[in-house]
Each structure stands twice: as structure tokens, then as C-alpha cells.
Amino acid sequence: MQQPLSRHIKPVNSSGFTLVELLVAMVIMLVGLLGLTYSVEIAMEHNLKNQMRGEVTRVAEEAMSDMRARPFDSVSAKSMVIPSKLRNINRSYTVKQTVVALPNPTGTVSRQYQVDVKWLYKNASTTHSIVTVRSRAE
């Protein structure tokens, strides 16, 4: 009696990956790469927000320095729009300067200066404020 032929034939190349194993490995790598690109996008967005916050802080400090450099009686409230270009994107910051007289019974005149800088990012409004008090003797 003869043995079946399939017992005597050995596979020529039994090492390596099958097509299914290769496709599964590619899907796993694709999911990993998509996660990596999403994390890079989030990191870039946080970096942009921090750059904008630094720019706004600089604008507010310049406006406050301008208010403090003027003579005491000539400081008044005003609003302005300051254009800026950050990462080749045109943005504008709305700067509002306010002056409030503070009651002071000690014979000095005090005023509170406030600078509010407002900007939009992804249709969300954000405001940065700085406040100082300036006095003079009467």
C-alpha cells in the first residue's frame, strides 16, 4: 500500500510571515502612528497658546508702562486694537485701559490703573488683566 503523497512533501519556505500576520502588524502600527500624530498636534496647540499668552503679557506690560510714564493728571481711560502676527497668522488684541480714583483719607491721591487685553482663539474669548496703583501727595 502506498503512502499518501502529502506526507512526503515538505513546504519549501515555512519561515516568515503570512499575509494575515502582516496585515495585523500594519494595522497595529497605523493605530500607533495615528496616536503619535494626534499627540504632536496637541503639543503644537499648547505651544501656540503659550506663545499667544506671552505676546499678550508683553502687550499688557507695554500698555501699563505707557500709562505709568505719563504725568499723573494726564492718564485717562482708552481702548485700542493692536495687530500682531504670530506664526504667520494675523491676530488682533483688544487693549482696554481704565483709571479709577481710589478714596484715600491720608492726604494722598491714588488711582488704580488696569489694563485688560482680550483675544480670540478658536472662537473662545480670553482676557489677561494687570492692575497697579499709583499715588501722589497733595
C-alpha positions as a Markdown table, in Angstrom:
| # | Residue | x | y | z |
|---|---|---|---|---|
| 1 | Met | 0.0 | 0.0 | 0.0 |
| 2 | Gln | 1.3 | 3.4 | -0.9 |
| 3 | Gln | 1.5 | 6.3 | 1.5 |
| 4 | Pro | -0.3 | 9.5 | 0.6 |
| 5 | Leu | 1.8 | 11.9 | -1.3 |
| 6 | Ser | 1.2 | 14.8 | 1.1 |
| 7 | Arg | 3.2 | 13.2 | 3.8 |
| 8 | His | 6.4 | 13.2 | 1.8 |
| 9 | Ile | 6.2 | 16.8 | 0.5 |
| 10 | Lys | 7.8 | 19.4 | 2.8 |
| 11 | Pro | 6.9 | 23.0 | 2.5 |
| 12 | Val | 9.7 | 24.8 | 0.7 |
| 13 | Asn | 9.5 | 28.1 | 2.7 |
| 14 | Ser | 7.9 | 27.6 | 6.1 |
| 15 | Ser | 9.6 | 30.5 | 7.8 |
| 16 | Gly | 8.4 | 34.1 | 7.6 |
| 17 | Phe | 5.0 | 35.8 | 8.0 |
| 18 | Thr | 1.7 | 35.1 | 6.5 |
| 19 | Leu | -0.3 | 37.8 | 4.7 |
| 20 | Val | -2.8 | 38.0 | 7.6 |
| 21 | Glu | 0.0 | 38.4 | 10.2 |
| 22 | Leu | 1.5 | 41.2 | 8.0 |
| 23 | Leu | -1.9 | 43.0 | 7.8 |
| 24 | Val | -2.5 | 42.8 | 11.5 |
| 25 | Ala | 1.0 | 44.2 | 12.2 |
| 26 | Met | 0.3 | 47.1 | 9.7 |
| 27 | Val | -3.0 | 47.9 | 11.4 |
| 28 | Ile | -1.3 | 48.0 | 14.9 |
| 29 | Met | 1.4 | 50.3 | 13.5 |
| 30 | Leu | -1.2 | 52.5 | 11.9 |
| 31 | Val | -3.1 | 52.9 | 15.2 |
| 32 | Gly | 0.2 | 53.8 | 16.9 |
| 33 | Leu | 1.2 | 56.4 | 14.3 |
| 34 | Leu | -2.3 | 58.0 | 14.4 |
| 35 | Gly | -1.9 | 58.3 | 18.2 |
| 36 | Leu | 1.5 | 59.9 | 17.7 |
| 37 | Thr | 0.3 | 62.4 | 15.2 |
| 38 | Tyr | -2.6 | 63.4 | 17.5 |
| 39 | Ser | -0.2 | 63.9 | 20.4 |
| 40 | Val | 2.1 | 66.1 | 18.2 |
| 41 | Glu | -1.0 | 68.2 | 17.2 |
| 42 | Ile | -1.9 | 68.7 | 20.8 |
| 43 | Ala | 1.6 | 69.7 | 21.7 |
| 44 | Met | 1.7 | 72.2 | 18.9 |
| 45 | Glu | -1.6 | 73.7 | 20.0 |
| 46 | His | -0.4 | 74.1 | 23.6 |
| 47 | Asn | 2.8 | 75.7 | 22.3 |
| 48 | Leu | 0.8 | 78.2 | 20.3 |
| 49 | Lys | -1.4 | 79.1 | 23.3 |
| 50 | Asn | 1.7 | 79.7 | 25.4 |
| 51 | Gln | 3.2 | 81.9 | 22.7 |
| 52 | Met | 0.0 | 83.9 | 22.5 |
| 53 | Arg | -0.1 | 84.2 | 26.3 |
| 54 | Gly | 3.5 | 85.5 | 26.2 |
| 55 | Glu | 2.6 | 88.0 | 23.5 |
| 56 | Val | -0.4 | 89.2 | 25.4 |
| 57 | Thr | 1.6 | 89.7 | 28.5 |
| 58 | Arg | 4.1 | 91.7 | 26.6 |
| 59 | Val | 1.4 | 93.9 | 25.1 |
| 60 | Ala | -0.2 | 94.4 | 28.6 |
| 61 | Glu | 3.1 | 95.3 | 30.2 |
| 62 | Glu | 3.8 | 97.9 | 27.4 |
| 63 | Ala | 0.4 | 99.5 | 27.8 |
| 64 | Met | 0.9 | 99.7 | 31.6 |
| 65 | Ser | 4.4 | 101.1 | 31.2 |
| 66 | Asp | 2.9 | 103.7 | 28.9 |
| 67 | Met | 0.3 | 104.7 | 31.5 |
| 68 | Arg | 2.8 | 104.9 | 34.3 |
| 69 | Ala | 5.2 | 107.0 | 32.2 |
| 70 | Arg | 2.7 | 109.7 | 31.5 |
| 71 | Pro | 2.1 | 112.6 | 34.0 |
| 72 | Phe | -0.2 | 111.7 | 36.8 |
| 73 | Asp | -3.1 | 114.0 | 35.8 |
| 74 | Ser | -2.9 | 113.2 | 32.1 |
| 75 | Val | -3.7 | 109.5 | 32.3 |
| 76 | Ser | -7.1 | 108.6 | 31.0 |
| 77 | Ala | -9.1 | 105.5 | 30.0 |
| 78 | Lys | -8.9 | 104.4 | 26.4 |
| 79 | Ser | -9.3 | 101.4 | 24.2 |
| 80 | Met | -7.3 | 100.3 | 21.2 |
| 81 | Val | -6.8 | 97.3 | 18.9 |
| 82 | Ile | -3.2 | 96.1 | 18.4 |
| 83 | Pro | -2.5 | 93.9 | 15.4 |
| 84 | Ser | 0.0 | 91.0 | 15.7 |
| 85 | Lys | 1.5 | 88.3 | 13.6 |
| 86 | Leu | 2.3 | 85.0 | 15.3 |
| 87 | Arg | 3.4 | 82.0 | 13.2 |
| 88 | Asn | 2.4 | 83.8 | 10.1 |
| 89 | Ile | -1.2 | 84.2 | 11.4 |
| 90 | Asn | -2.6 | 87.7 | 11.7 |
| 91 | Arg | -4.2 | 88.3 | 15.1 |
| 92 | Ser | -5.5 | 91.3 | 16.9 |
| 93 | Tyr | -5.6 | 92.1 | 20.6 |
| 94 | Thr | -8.1 | 94.5 | 22.1 |
| 95 | Val | -6.5 | 96.6 | 24.8 |
| 96 | Lys | -8.7 | 98.5 | 27.3 |
| 97 | Gln | -7.0 | 100.8 | 29.8 |
| 98 | Thr | -9.1 | 102.0 | 32.8 |
| 99 | Val | -8.3 | 104.5 | 35.5 |
| 100 | Val | -10.3 | 104.5 | 38.8 |
| 101 | Ala | -9.8 | 107.1 | 41.6 |
| 102 | Leu | -9.4 | 105.5 | 45.0 |
| 103 | Pro | -10.6 | 107.0 | 48.2 |
| 104 | Asn | -7.7 | 107.9 | 50.5 |
| 105 | Pro | -8.1 | 109.9 | 53.7 |
| 106 | Thr | -4.4 | 110.3 | 54.3 |
| 107 | Gly | -3.9 | 113.3 | 52.0 |
| 108 | Thr | -2.6 | 111.4 | 49.0 |
| 109 | Val | -4.3 | 111.0 | 45.7 |
| 110 | Ser | -4.4 | 107.4 | 44.5 |
| 111 | Arg | -5.5 | 105.9 | 41.2 |
| 112 | Gln | -5.9 | 102.3 | 40.1 |
| 113 | Tyr | -4.7 | 101.6 | 36.6 |
| 114 | Gln | -6.0 | 98.5 | 34.9 |
| 115 | Val | -5.1 | 97.1 | 31.5 |
| 116 | Asp | -7.2 | 94.3 | 30.0 |
| 117 | Val | -6.1 | 92.5 | 26.9 |
| 118 | Lys | -8.7 | 90.4 | 25.1 |
| 119 | Trp | -8.1 | 88.0 | 22.3 |
| 120 | Leu | -9.9 | 85.1 | 20.5 |
| 121 | Tyr | -8.6 | 81.6 | 19.9 |
| 122 | Lys | -10.9 | 79.0 | 18.3 |
| 123 | Asn | -13.9 | 81.3 | 18.9 |
| 124 | Ala | -13.1 | 81.4 | 22.7 |
| 125 | Ser | -12.5 | 84.8 | 24.2 |
| 126 | Thr | -9.7 | 85.1 | 26.8 |
| 127 | Thr | -8.7 | 88.1 | 28.9 |
| 128 | His | -5.4 | 88.9 | 30.6 |
| 129 | Ser | -5.6 | 91.7 | 33.2 |
| 130 | Ile | -2.9 | 93.6 | 35.1 |
| 131 | Val | -3.5 | 96.2 | 37.8 |
| 132 | Thr | -1.4 | 98.7 | 39.6 |
| 133 | Val | -1.9 | 101.6 | 42.0 |
| 134 | Arg | -0.2 | 105.0 | 41.6 |
| 135 | Ser | -0.2 | 107.7 | 44.2 |
| 136 | Arg | 1.0 | 111.3 | 44.7 |
| 137 | Ala | 1.0 | 113.6 | 47.7 |
| 138 | Glu | -1.2 | 116.6 | 47.7 |
